Amino acid sequence: MKKNVLLVEDDPALRMVMREVLKDEFEIDEADNGDEGIQKGIGLDTDLIILDYHLPKKDGLEVIAAVKKEHPEIPVIVLTGYLNPESEAQFNRLGASRIFPKPFNYKALMDAVKELIASKSQYSFPTDQSGFAGPSCQSEAELLSYSLNALSGIAEKLEFLQTITEKYWIEPNDVNTIRETTRCMDAELRKFYGKMNNTIFENGDLNAPIIQAASKPCLSGKN
């Protein structure tokens, strides 16, 4: 099944060219303004977004902020002809995966889309940012299974981080990937403890003194 790419670009000619470049390998949807880009980016099953900086109604910064708030795992490629250090820093801070100054090489764009979608498929990040799971585990077997799955997910991301950090040269996007992966690992740990707390305390009191006083592993070096 083809992956879904959303093009958010107000220039119809540029959209048409990108659509022709990508359509053989990806399902393409389009938006010509920021409001529509947010609506489709949040509401549809989108695997990657290609986003222009200067858009009608809402600009690229507003679009990426809104989409990443709901779906932080979606890779976003930013296109811009007016890049400056301040806007570049803002896009990086909001989670942009790549930034392509216009005019750009279409083969390089295709390669970036393939790489980012493959990475997203291989390392699926949790979208639940509440930090707590829903129903409690009903048996010791379910509790053990959940615990092992949680540990497996974190171990997978540790292996991914090791692969990146052992490279001879770390690119700017690698730093963003490391930051995002670490954030997701922290979310997984919070979700894990939420489920454990709900299992131990049937009334769901996540502030029980025995839990608050317990020593928990964390990612901040304070173990």
Biotite code that builds the C-alpha atoms (Angstrom):
import biotite.structure as struc

atoms = struc.array([
    struc.Atom([0.000, 0.000, 0.000], chain_id="A", res_id=1, res_name="MET", atom_name="CA", element="C"),
    struc.Atom([1.294, 3.445, -0.929], chain_id="A", res_id=2, res_name="LYS", atom_name="CA", element="C"),
    struc.Atom([2.100, 5.890, 1.865], chain_id="A", res_id=3, res_name="LYS", atom_name="CA", element="C"),
    struc.Atom([0.265, 9.222, 1.995], chain_id="A", res_id=4, res_name="ASN", atom_name="CA", element="C"),
    struc.Atom([2.070, 12.507, 1.358], chain_id="A", res_id=5, res_name="VAL", atom_name="CA", element="C"),
    struc.Atom([0.348, 15.860, 1.909], chain_id="A", res_id=6, res_name="LEU", atom_name="CA", element="C"),
    struc.Atom([1.575, 18.817, -0.186], chain_id="A", res_id=7, res_name="LEU", atom_name="CA", element="C"),
    struc.Atom([0.852, 22.184, 1.450], chain_id="A", res_id=8, res_name="VAL", atom_name="CA", element="C"),
    struc.Atom([1.884, 24.759, -1.173], chain_id="A", res_id=9, res_name="GLU", atom_name="CA", element="C"),
    struc.Atom([0.054, 27.768, -2.602], chain_id="A", res_id=10, res_name="ASP", atom_name="CA", element="C"),
    struc.Atom([1.910, 27.737, -5.939], chain_id="A", res_id=11, res_name="ASP", atom_name="CA", element="C"),
    struc.Atom([-0.184, 25.449, -8.217], chain_id="A", res_id=12, res_name="PRO", atom_name="CA", element="C"),
    struc.Atom([2.665, 24.987, -10.708], chain_id="A", res_id=13, res_name="ALA", atom_name="CA", element="C"),
    struc.Atom([5.072, 23.823, -8.007], chain_id="A", res_id=14, res_name="LEU", atom_name="CA", element="C"),
    struc.Atom([2.406, 21.556, -6.519], chain_id="A", res_id=15, res_name="ARG", atom_name="CA", element="C"),
    struc.Atom([1.825, 20.012, -9.933], chain_id="A", res_id=16, res_name="MET", atom_name="CA", element="C"),
    struc.Atom([5.538, 19.286, -10.430], chain_id="A", res_id=17, res_name="VAL", atom_name="CA", element="C"),
    struc.Atom([5.918, 17.749, -6.968], chain_id="A", res_id=18, res_name="MET", atom_name="CA", element="C"),
    struc.Atom([2.785, 15.676, -7.521], chain_id="A", res_id=19, res_name="ARG", atom_name="CA", element="C"),
    struc.Atom([4.202, 14.338, -10.807], chain_id="A", res_id=20, res_name="GLU", atom_name="CA", element="C"),
    struc.Atom([7.528, 13.534, -9.129], chain_id="A", res_id=21, res_name="VAL", atom_name="CA", element="C"),
    struc.Atom([5.947, 11.678, -6.193], chain_id="A", res_id=22, res_name="LEU", atom_name="CA", element="C"),
    struc.Atom([2.707, 10.164, -7.512], chain_id="A", res_id=23, res_name="LYS", atom_name="CA", element="C"),
    struc.Atom([4.165, 6.883, -8.814], chain_id="A", res_id=24, res_name="ASP", atom_name="CA", element="C"),
    struc.Atom([5.346, 5.885, -5.340], chain_id="A", res_id=25, res_name="GLU", atom_name="CA", element="C"),
    struc.Atom([3.010, 7.784, -3.001], chain_id="A", res_id=26, res_name="PHE", atom_name="CA", element="C"),
    struc.Atom([-0.630, 8.753, -2.623], chain_id="A", res_id=27, res_name="GLU", atom_name="CA", element="C"),
    struc.Atom([-0.759, 12.543, -2.896], chain_id="A", res_id=28, res_name="ILE", atom_name="CA", element="C"),
    struc.Atom([-3.166, 14.972, -1.246], chain_id="A", res_id=29, res_name="ASP", atom_name="CA", element="C"),
    struc.Atom([-2.905, 18.751, -1.557], chain_id="A", res_id=30, res_name="GLU", atom_name="CA", element="C"),
    struc.Atom([-3.713, 21.973, 0.276], chain_id="A", res_id=31, res_name="ALA", atom_name="CA", element="C"),
    struc.Atom([-3.147, 25.514, -1.031], chain_id="A", res_id=32, res_name="ASP", atom_name="CA", element="C"),
    struc.Atom([-3.335, 27.439, 2.257], chain_id="A", res_id=33, res_name="ASN", atom_name="CA", element="C"),
    struc.Atom([-2.373, 27.055, 5.898], chain_id="A", res_id=34, res_name="GLY", atom_name="CA", element="C"),
    struc.Atom([-5.876, 26.478, 7.257], chain_id="A", res_id=35, res_name="ASP", atom_name="CA", element="C"),
    struc.Atom([-6.509, 23.619, 4.838], chain_id="A", res_id=36, res_name="GLU", atom_name="CA", element="C"),
    struc.Atom([-3.033, 22.257, 5.545], chain_id="A", res_id=37, res_name="GLY", atom_name="CA", element="C"),
    struc.Atom([-3.786, 22.076, 9.273], chain_id="A", res_id=38, res_name="ILE", atom_name="CA", element="C"),
    struc.Atom([-7.198, 20.520, 8.671], chain_id="A", res_id=39, res_name="GLN", atom_name="CA", element="C"),
    struc.Atom([-5.834, 17.799, 6.403], chain_id="A", res_id=40, res_name="LYS", atom_name="CA", element="C"),
    struc.Atom([-2.630, 17.289, 8.371], chain_id="A", res_id=41, res_name="GLY", atom_name="CA", element="C"),
    struc.Atom([-4.556, 16.658, 11.579], chain_id="A", res_id=42, res_name="ILE", atom_name="CA", element="C"),
    struc.Atom([-7.601, 14.888, 10.191], chain_id="A", res_id=43, res_name="GLY", atom_name="CA", element="C"),
    struc.Atom([-6.262, 12.527, 7.520], chain_id="A", res_id=44, res_name="LEU", atom_name="CA", element="C"),
    struc.Atom([-4.019, 9.471, 7.635], chain_id="A", res_id=45, res_name="ASP", atom_name="CA", element="C"),
    struc.Atom([-0.907, 11.367, 6.578], chain_id="A", res_id=46, res_name="THR", atom_name="CA", element="C"),
    struc.Atom([2.547, 9.757, 6.609], chain_id="A", res_id=47, res_name="ASP", atom_name="CA", element="C"),
    struc.Atom([4.559, 12.863, 5.638], chain_id="A", res_id=48, res_name="LEU", atom_name="CA", element="C"),
    struc.Atom([3.933, 16.559, 4.953], chain_id="A", res_id=49, res_name="ILE", atom_name="CA", element="C"),
    struc.Atom([5.764, 18.784, 2.477], chain_id="A", res_id=50, res_name="ILE", atom_name="CA", element="C"),
    struc.Atom([5.121, 22.319, 3.647], chain_id="A", res_id=51, res_name="LEU", atom_name="CA", element="C"),
    struc.Atom([5.759, 25.753, 2.180], chain_id="A", res_id=52, res_name="ASP", atom_name="CA", element="C"),
    struc.Atom([6.845, 28.503, 4.584], chain_id="A", res_id=53, res_name="TYR", atom_name="CA", element="C"),
    struc.Atom([4.837, 31.417, 3.165], chain_id="A", res_id=54, res_name="HIS", atom_name="CA", element="C"),
    struc.Atom([1.187, 30.400, 2.841], chain_id="A", res_id=55, res_name="LEU", atom_name="CA", element="C"),
    struc.Atom([-2.156, 32.257, 2.760], chain_id="A", res_id=56, res_name="PRO", atom_name="CA", element="C"),
    struc.Atom([-4.277, 32.329, 5.940], chain_id="A", res_id=57, res_name="LYS", atom_name="CA", element="C"),
    struc.Atom([-1.662, 30.630, 8.178], chain_id="A", res_id=58, res_name="LYS", atom_name="CA", element="C"),
    struc.Atom([2.062, 30.396, 7.545], chain_id="A", res_id=59, res_name="ASP", atom_name="CA", element="C"),
    struc.Atom([4.229, 27.286, 7.690], chain_id="A", res_id=60, res_name="GLY", atom_name="CA", element="C"),
    struc.Atom([5.258, 27.848, 11.297], chain_id="A", res_id=61, res_name="LEU", atom_name="CA", element="C"),
    struc.Atom([1.619, 27.851, 12.404], chain_id="A", res_id=62, res_name="GLU", atom_name="CA", element="C"),
    struc.Atom([0.875, 24.759, 10.337], chain_id="A", res_id=63, res_name="VAL", atom_name="CA", element="C"),
    struc.Atom([3.770, 22.682, 11.658], chain_id="A", res_id=64, res_name="ILE", atom_name="CA", element="C"),
    struc.Atom([3.036, 23.747, 15.239], chain_id="A", res_id=65, res_name="ALA", atom_name="CA", element="C"),
    struc.Atom([-0.627, 22.689, 14.953], chain_id="A", res_id=66, res_name="ALA", atom_name="CA", element="C"),
    struc.Atom([0.099, 19.384, 13.212], chain_id="A", res_id=67, res_name="VAL", atom_name="CA", element="C"),
    struc.Atom([2.971, 18.403, 15.509], chain_id="A", res_id=68, res_name="LYS", atom_name="CA", element="C"),
    struc.Atom([0.811, 19.113, 18.546], chain_id="A", res_id=69, res_name="LYS", atom_name="CA", element="C"),
    struc.Atom([-1.635, 16.425, 17.410], chain_id="A", res_id=70, res_name="GLU", atom_name="CA", element="C"),
    struc.Atom([0.743, 14.111, 15.543], chain_id="A", res_id=71, res_name="HIS", atom_name="CA", element="C"),
    struc.Atom([4.366, 14.630, 16.672], chain_id="A", res_id=72, res_name="PRO", atom_name="CA", element="C"),
    struc.Atom([5.475, 11.512, 14.802], chain_id="A", res_id=73, res_name="GLU", atom_name="CA", element="C"),
    struc.Atom([4.667, 12.881, 11.310], chain_id="A", res_id=74, res_name="ILE", atom_name="CA", element="C"),
    struc.Atom([7.830, 13.957, 9.413], chain_id="A", res_id=75, res_name="PRO", atom_name="CA", element="C"),
    struc.Atom([7.604, 17.448, 7.911], chain_id="A", res_id=76, res_name="VAL", atom_name="CA", element="C"),
    struc.Atom([9.740, 18.761, 5.041], chain_id="A", res_id=77, res_name="ILE", atom_name="CA", element="C"),
    struc.Atom([9.779, 22.558, 4.813], chain_id="A", res_id=78, res_name="VAL", atom_name="CA", element="C"),
    struc.Atom([10.189, 24.400, 1.507], chain_id="A", res_id=79, res_name="LEU", atom_name="CA", element="C"),
    struc.Atom([11.157, 28.053, 1.550], chain_id="A", res_id=80, res_name="THR", atom_name="CA", element="C"),
    struc.Atom([12.696, 30.728, -0.619], chain_id="A", res_id=81, res_name="GLY", atom_name="CA", element="C"),
    struc.Atom([13.084, 33.138, 2.292], chain_id="A", res_id=82, res_name="TYR", atom_name="CA", element="C"),
    struc.Atom([15.032, 31.189, 4.895], chain_id="A", res_id=83, res_name="LEU", atom_name="CA", element="C"),
    struc.Atom([16.856, 33.115, 7.597], chain_id="A", res_id=84, res_name="ASN", atom_name="CA", element="C"),
    struc.Atom([18.578, 31.866, 10.764], chain_id="A", res_id=85, res_name="PRO", atom_name="CA", element="C"),
    struc.Atom([15.627, 32.842, 12.974], chain_id="A", res_id=86, res_name="GLU", atom_name="CA", element="C"),
    struc.Atom([12.981, 31.040, 10.907], chain_id="A", res_id=87, res_name="SER", atom_name="CA", element="C"),
    struc.Atom([15.264, 28.028, 10.456], chain_id="A", res_id=88, res_name="GLU", atom_name="CA", element="C"),
    struc.Atom([15.714, 27.803, 14.228], chain_id="A", res_id=89, res_name="ALA", atom_name="CA", element="C"),
    struc.Atom([11.941, 28.057, 14.721], chain_id="A", res_id=90, res_name="GLN", atom_name="CA", element="C"),
    struc.Atom([11.226, 25.250, 12.256], chain_id="A", res_id=91, res_name="PHE", atom_name="CA", element="C"),
    struc.Atom([13.894, 23.052, 13.831], chain_id="A", res_id=92, res_name="ASN", atom_name="CA", element="C"),
    struc.Atom([12.489, 23.731, 17.289], chain_id="A", res_id=93, res_name="ARG", atom_name="CA", element="C"),
    struc.Atom([8.996, 22.766, 16.103], chain_id="A", res_id=94, res_name="LEU", atom_name="CA", element="C"),
    struc.Atom([10.275, 19.461, 14.718], chain_id="A", res_id=95, res_name="GLY", atom_name="CA", element="C"),
    struc.Atom([10.960, 19.972, 10.991], chain_id="A", res_id=96, res_name="ALA", atom_name="CA", element="C"),
    struc.Atom([12.736, 16.924, 9.562], chain_id="A", res_id=97, res_name="SER", atom_name="CA", element="C"),
    struc.Atom([14.279, 18.675, 6.549], chain_id="A", res_id=98, res_name="ARG", atom_name="CA", element="C"),
    struc.Atom([14.426, 22.238, 5.202], chain_id="A", res_id=99, res_name="ILE", atom_name="CA", element="C"),
    struc.Atom([14.801, 22.710, 1.431], chain_id="A", res_id=100, res_name="PHE", atom_name="CA", element="C"),
    struc.Atom([15.626, 26.239, 0.205], chain_id="A", res_id=101, res_name="PRO", atom_name="CA", element="C"),
    struc.Atom([13.928, 27.049, -3.114], chain_id="A", res_id=102, res_name="LYS", atom_name="CA", element="C"),
    struc.Atom([14.809, 26.220, -5.834], chain_id="A", res_id=103, res_name="PRO", atom_name="CA", element="C"),
    struc.Atom([15.570, 22.649, -4.800], chain_id="A", res_id=104, res_name="PHE", atom_name="CA", element="C"),
    struc.Atom([16.567, 19.403, -6.465], chain_id="A", res_id=105, res_name="ASN", atom_name="CA", element="C"),
    struc.Atom([13.544, 17.151, -6.999], chain_id="A", res_id=106, res_name="TYR", atom_name="CA", element="C"),
    struc.Atom([15.593, 13.955, -6.774], chain_id="A", res_id=107, res_name="LYS", atom_name="CA", element="C"),
    struc.Atom([16.936, 15.112, -3.402], chain_id="A", res_id=108, res_name="ALA", atom_name="CA", element="C"),
    struc.Atom([13.352, 15.803, -2.313], chain_id="A", res_id=109, res_name="LEU", atom_name="CA", element="C"),
    struc.Atom([12.241, 12.309, -3.387], chain_id="A", res_id=110, res_name="MET", atom_name="CA", element="C"),
    struc.Atom([15.192, 10.739, -1.566], chain_id="A", res_id=111, res_name="ASP", atom_name="CA", element="C"),
    struc.Atom([14.331, 12.668, 1.606], chain_id="A", res_id=112, res_name="ALA", atom_name="CA", element="C"),
    struc.Atom([10.671, 11.607, 1.425], chain_id="A", res_id=113, res_name="VAL", atom_name="CA", element="C"),
    struc.Atom([11.631, 7.936, 1.033], chain_id="A", res_id=114, res_name="LYS", atom_name="CA", element="C"),
    struc.Atom([14.164, 8.109, 3.868], chain_id="A", res_id=115, res_name="GLU", atom_name="CA", element="C"),
    struc.Atom([11.832, 9.826, 6.322], chain_id="A", res_id=116, res_name="LEU", atom_name="CA", element="C"),
    struc.Atom([8.853, 7.571, 5.602], chain_id="A", res_id=117, res_name="ILE", atom_name="CA", element="C"),
    struc.Atom([11.036, 4.464, 5.917], chain_id="A", res_id=118, res_name="ALA", atom_name="CA", element="C"),
    struc.Atom([12.379, 5.756, 9.222], chain_id="A", res_id=119, res_name="SER", atom_name="CA", element="C"),
    struc.Atom([8.863, 6.518, 10.484], chain_id="A", res_id=120, res_name="LYS", atom_name="CA", element="C"),
    struc.Atom([7.683, 3.017, 9.559], chain_id="A", res_id=121, res_name="SER", atom_name="CA", element="C"),
    struc.Atom([10.637, 1.323, 11.214], chain_id="A", res_id=122, res_name="GLN", atom_name="CA", element="C"),
    struc.Atom([10.585, 3.349, 14.412], chain_id="A", res_id=123, res_name="TYR", atom_name="CA", element="C"),
    struc.Atom([6.964, 4.028, 15.311], chain_id="A", res_id=124, res_name="SER", atom_name="CA", element="C"),
    struc.Atom([6.610, 6.723, 17.962], chain_id="A", res_id=125, res_name="PHE", atom_name="CA", element="C"),
    struc.Atom([3.695, 6.864, 20.430], chain_id="A", res_id=126, res_name="PRO", atom_name="CA", element="C"),
    struc.Atom([1.187, 9.650, 19.882], chain_id="A", res_id=127, res_name="THR", atom_name="CA", element="C"),
    struc.Atom([-0.382, 9.425, 23.325], chain_id="A", res_id=128, res_name="ASP", atom_name="CA", element="C"),
    struc.Atom([1.172, 12.318, 25.242], chain_id="A", res_id=129, res_name="GLN", atom_name="CA", element="C"),
    struc.Atom([-1.040, 12.081, 28.309], chain_id="A", res_id=130, res_name="SER", atom_name="CA", element="C"),
    struc.Atom([1.548, 9.962, 30.070], chain_id="A", res_id=131, res_name="GLY", atom_name="CA", element="C"),
    struc.Atom([-0.980, 7.465, 31.425], chain_id="A", res_id=132, res_name="PHE", atom_name="CA", element="C"),
    struc.Atom([-2.549, 4.350, 30.010], chain_id="A", res_id=133, res_name="ALA", atom_name="CA", element="C"),
    struc.Atom([-6.188, 3.402, 30.109], chain_id="A", res_id=134, res_name="GLY", atom_name="CA", element="C"),
    struc.Atom([-7.512, 0.165, 31.581], chain_id="A", res_id=135, res_name="PRO", atom_name="CA", element="C"),
    struc.Atom([-5.418, -1.694, 34.128], chain_id="A", res_id=136, res_name="SER", atom_name="CA", element="C"),
    struc.Atom([-3.857, -5.061, 33.365], chain_id="A", res_id=137, res_name="CYS", atom_name="CA", element="C"),
    struc.Atom([-6.234, -7.768, 34.539], chain_id="A", res_id=138, res_name="GLN", atom_name="CA", element="C"),
    struc.Atom([-3.747, -10.546, 35.336], chain_id="A", res_id=139, res_name="SER", atom_name="CA", element="C"),
    struc.Atom([-0.098, -11.146, 36.143], chain_id="A", res_id=140, res_name="GLU", atom_name="CA", element="C"),
    struc.Atom([0.391, -12.608, 32.665], chain_id="A", res_id=141, res_name="ALA", atom_name="CA", element="C"),
    struc.Atom([-1.015, -9.450, 31.024], chain_id="A", res_id=142, res_name="GLU", atom_name="CA", element="C"),
    struc.Atom([1.090, -7.286, 33.319], chain_id="A", res_id=143, res_name="LEU", atom_name="CA", element="C"),
    struc.Atom([4.242, -9.221, 32.409], chain_id="A", res_id=144, res_name="LEU", atom_name="CA", element="C"),
    struc.Atom([3.412, -9.078, 28.695], chain_id="A", res_id=145, res_name="SER", atom_name="CA", element="C"),
    struc.Atom([2.802, -5.316, 28.855], chain_id="A", res_id=146, res_name="TYR", atom_name="CA", element="C"),
    struc.Atom([6.055, -4.776, 30.775], chain_id="A", res_id=147, res_name="SER", atom_name="CA", element="C"),
    struc.Atom([8.111, -6.784, 28.275], chain_id="A", res_id=148, res_name="LEU", atom_name="CA", element="C"),
    struc.Atom([6.550, -4.955, 25.325], chain_id="A", res_id=149, res_name="ASN", atom_name="CA", element="C"),
    struc.Atom([7.292, -1.595, 26.938], chain_id="A", res_id=150, res_name="ALA", atom_name="CA", element="C"),
    struc.Atom([10.913, -2.586, 27.570], chain_id="A", res_id=151, res_name="LEU", atom_name="CA", element="C"),
    struc.Atom([11.206, -3.883, 23.997], chain_id="A", res_id=152, res_name="SER", atom_name="CA", element="C"),
    struc.Atom([9.986, -0.558, 22.583], chain_id="A", res_id=153, res_name="GLY", atom_name="CA", element="C"),
    struc.Atom([12.471, 1.422, 24.660], chain_id="A", res_id=154, res_name="ILE", atom_name="CA", element="C"),
    struc.Atom([15.317, -0.980, 23.787], chain_id="A", res_id=155, res_name="ALA", atom_name="CA", element="C"),
    struc.Atom([14.517, -0.533, 20.079], chain_id="A", res_id=156, res_name="GLU", atom_name="CA", element="C"),
    struc.Atom([14.817, 3.233, 20.386], chain_id="A", res_id=157, res_name="LYS", atom_name="CA", element="C"),
    struc.Atom([18.076, 2.911, 22.353], chain_id="A", res_id=158, res_name="LEU", atom_name="CA", element="C"),
    struc.Atom([19.490, 0.818, 19.517], chain_id="A", res_id=159, res_name="GLU", atom_name="CA", element="C"),
    struc.Atom([18.316, 3.478, 17.051], chain_id="A", res_id=160, res_name="PHE", atom_name="CA", element="C"),
    struc.Atom([20.011, 6.235, 19.086], chain_id="A", res_id=161, res_name="LEU", atom_name="CA", element="C"),
    struc.Atom([23.202, 4.187, 19.247], chain_id="A", res_id=162, res_name="GLN", atom_name="CA", element="C"),
    struc.Atom([23.189, 3.815, 15.456], chain_id="A", res_id=163, res_name="THR", atom_name="CA", element="C"),
    struc.Atom([22.903, 7.586, 14.987], chain_id="A", res_id=164, res_name="ILE", atom_name="CA", element="C"),
    struc.Atom([25.487, 8.586, 17.591], chain_id="A", res_id=165, res_name="THR", atom_name="CA", element="C"),
    struc.Atom([28.094, 6.132, 16.300], chain_id="A", res_id=166, res_name="GLU", atom_name="CA", element="C"),
    struc.Atom([28.119, 7.788, 12.881], chain_id="A", res_id=167, res_name="LYS", atom_name="CA", element="C"),
    struc.Atom([31.315, 9.561, 11.905], chain_id="A", res_id=168, res_name="TYR", atom_name="CA", element="C"),
    struc.Atom([29.422, 12.801, 11.221], chain_id="A", res_id=169, res_name="TRP", atom_name="CA", element="C"),
    struc.Atom([26.185, 13.906, 12.893], chain_id="A", res_id=170, res_name="ILE", atom_name="CA", element="C"),
    struc.Atom([24.015, 16.106, 10.688], chain_id="A", res_id=171, res_name="GLU", atom_name="CA", element="C"),
    struc.Atom([21.677, 18.832, 12.036], chain_id="A", res_id=172, res_name="PRO", atom_name="CA", element="C"),
    struc.Atom([18.639, 16.649, 11.398], chain_id="A", res_id=173, res_name="ASN", atom_name="CA", element="C"),
    struc.Atom([20.217, 13.852, 13.451], chain_id="A", res_id=174, res_name="ASP", atom_name="CA", element="C"),
    struc.Atom([20.077, 16.146, 16.471], chain_id="A", res_id=175, res_name="VAL", atom_name="CA", element="C"),
    struc.Atom([16.339, 16.669, 15.925], chain_id="A", res_id=176, res_name="ASN", atom_name="CA", element="C"),
    struc.Atom([15.832, 12.926, 15.543], chain_id="A", res_id=177, res_name="THR", atom_name="CA", element="C"),
    struc.Atom([17.735, 12.230, 18.769], chain_id="A", res_id=178, res_name="ILE", atom_name="CA", element="C"),
    struc.Atom([15.672, 14.845, 20.601], chain_id="A", res_id=179, res_name="ARG", atom_name="CA", element="C"),
    struc.Atom([12.370, 13.454, 19.259], chain_id="A", res_id=180, res_name="GLU", atom_name="CA", element="C"),
    struc.Atom([13.315, 9.841, 20.024], chain_id="A", res_id=181, res_name="THR", atom_name="CA", element="C"),
    struc.Atom([14.312, 10.740, 23.582], chain_id="A", res_id=182, res_name="THR", atom_name="CA", element="C"),
    struc.Atom([11.056, 12.622, 24.077], chain_id="A", res_id=183, res_name="ARG", atom_name="CA", element="C"),
    struc.Atom([9.107, 9.587, 22.880], chain_id="A", res_id=184, res_name="CYS", atom_name="CA", element="C"),
    struc.Atom([11.047, 7.302, 25.222], chain_id="A", res_id=185, res_name="MET", atom_name="CA", element="C"),
    struc.Atom([10.162, 9.603, 28.099], chain_id="A", res_id=186, res_name="ASP", atom_name="CA", element="C"),
    struc.Atom([6.487, 9.457, 27.046], chain_id="A", res_id=187, res_name="ALA", atom_name="CA", element="C"),
    struc.Atom([6.653, 5.644, 26.964], chain_id="A", res_id=188, res_name="GLU", atom_name="CA", element="C"),
    struc.Atom([8.107, 5.554, 30.477], chain_id="A", res_id=189, res_name="LEU", atom_name="CA", element="C"),
    struc.Atom([5.386, 7.870, 31.766], chain_id="A", res_id=190, res_name="ARG", atom_name="CA", element="C"),
    struc.Atom([2.721, 5.759, 30.088], chain_id="A", res_id=191, res_name="LYS", atom_name="CA", element="C"),
    struc.Atom([4.248, 2.603, 31.567], chain_id="A", res_id=192, res_name="PHE", atom_name="CA", element="C"),
    struc.Atom([4.215, 4.007, 35.105], chain_id="A", res_id=193, res_name="TYR", atom_name="CA", element="C"),
    struc.Atom([0.675, 5.237, 34.655], chain_id="A", res_id=194, res_name="GLY", atom_name="CA", element="C"),
    struc.Atom([-0.497, 1.739, 33.765], chain_id="A", res_id=195, res_name="LYS", atom_name="CA", element="C"),
    struc.Atom([1.476, 0.193, 36.616], chain_id="A", res_id=196, res_name="MET", atom_name="CA", element="C"),
    struc.Atom([-0.027, 2.689, 39.056], chain_id="A", res_id=197, res_name="ASN", atom_name="CA", element="C"),
    struc.Atom([-3.546, 1.944, 37.845], chain_id="A", res_id=198, res_name="ASN", atom_name="CA", element="C"),
    struc.Atom([-2.857, -1.749, 38.243], chain_id="A", res_id=199, res_name="THR", atom_name="CA", element="C"),
    struc.Atom([-1.507, -1.434, 41.782], chain_id="A", res_id=200, res_name="ILE", atom_name="CA", element="C"),
    struc.Atom([-4.129, 1.035, 42.965], chain_id="A", res_id=201, res_name="PHE", atom_name="CA", element="C"),
    struc.Atom([-7.619, 0.075, 41.852], chain_id="A", res_id=202, res_name="GLU", atom_name="CA", element="C"),
    struc.Atom([-8.906, 3.557, 42.600], chain_id="A", res_id=203, res_name="ASN", atom_name="CA", element="C"),
    struc.Atom([-6.440, 5.017, 40.079], chain_id="A", res_id=204, res_name="GLY", atom_name="CA", element="C"),
    struc.Atom([-4.748, 7.297, 42.613], chain_id="A", res_id=205, res_name="ASP", atom_name="CA", element="C"),
    struc.Atom([-1.591, 8.173, 40.691], chain_id="A", res_id=206, res_name="LEU", atom_name="CA", element="C"),
    struc.Atom([-0.354, 10.371, 43.540], chain_id="A", res_id=207, res_name="ASN", atom_name="CA", element="C"),
    struc.Atom([-0.254, 7.615, 46.132], chain_id="A", res_id=208, res_name="ALA", atom_name="CA", element="C"),
    struc.Atom([2.654, 8.246, 48.552], chain_id="A", res_id=209, res_name="PRO", atom_name="CA", element="C"),
    struc.Atom([4.217, 4.831, 47.973], chain_id="A", res_id=210, res_name="ILE", atom_name="CA", element="C"),
    struc.Atom([4.503, 5.538, 44.240], chain_id="A", res_id=211, res_name="ILE", atom_name="CA", element="C"),
    struc.Atom([5.636, 9.129, 44.647], chain_id="A", res_id=212, res_name="GLN", atom_name="CA", element="C"),
    struc.Atom([8.407, 8.014, 47.008], chain_id="A", res_id=213, res_name="ALA", atom_name="CA", element="C"),
    struc.Atom([9.608, 5.210, 44.766], chain_id="A", res_id=214, res_name="ALA", atom_name="CA", element="C"),
    struc.Atom([12.830, 5.511, 42.811], chain_id="A", res_id=215, res_name="SER", atom_name="CA", element="C"),
    struc.Atom([11.992, 5.459, 39.111], chain_id="A", res_id=216, res_name="LYS", atom_name="CA", element="C"),
    struc.Atom([14.395, 5.264, 36.158], chain_id="A", res_id=217, res_name="PRO", atom_name="CA", element="C"),
    struc.Atom([14.392, 8.432, 34.068], chain_id="A", res_id=218, res_name="CYS", atom_name="CA", element="C"),
    struc.Atom([16.200, 9.939, 31.097], chain_id="A", res_id=219, res_name="LEU", atom_name="CA", element="C"),
    struc.Atom([17.633, 12.955, 32.881], chain_id="A", res_id=220, res_name="SER", atom_name="CA", element="C"),
    struc.Atom([20.656, 11.242, 34.474], chain_id="A", res_id=221, res_name="GLY", atom_name="CA", element="C"),
    struc.Atom([19.157, 11.424, 37.982], chain_id="A", res_id=222, res_name="LYS", atom_name="CA", element="C"),
    struc.Atom([18.889, 7.686, 38.627], chain_id="A", res_id=223, res_name="ASN", atom_name="CA", element="C"),
])
